[in-house]
Amino acid sequence: MKLFLDIAEKYKETEIHICSDDPIRASGLQKTLENILLEKISVRKNQESRSLLPYSIVRIYSENKRVYVRTWDDTFEVRERLYVLETDLHDQGFVRISGSELVNIALIEKLDMSYAGTIKMYMNNGDQTYVSRRYVSRIKEVLLRGDTRA
């Protein structure tokens, strides 16, 4: 195995490239790197605690002074405040769509702009939510840029 390190100001963010003739080894290396590099979010449900990788989270929202994390098929509670999660997950492709919600840009299925002044957002797991008027220009900017990092 060869390892190359190239540090230069031309890179705006860290990149990792895996080149291999063995797909099993490359896949294993990718999973190992994801577990090391990606921040996990500690969540709880019914007295159980666990950690989630950001890419498994569809949306994060606050309701009744609590913050919840919604995955493909389940909902968990999280201790962190929404603004802290927004900062932590900004580079992981999450964007704020209202004062009480963040979404994973990669998991947006479609947008319905037929509502006056707002956008109805359909997520891949079947959830539906709305982009508040205050954040419409921001979400359009992020989506038009085509960058999965907010």
Secondary structure, DSSP 8 states (H G I E B T S, - for coil): --------TT-SS-------S-HHHHHHHHHHHHHHHS--EEEEETTEEEEE-GGGEEEEEEETTEEEEEESS-EEEESS-HHHHHHHHGGGTEEEEETTEEEEGGGEEEEE--STT-EEEEETTS-EEEE-HHHHHHHHHHHHHT-S--
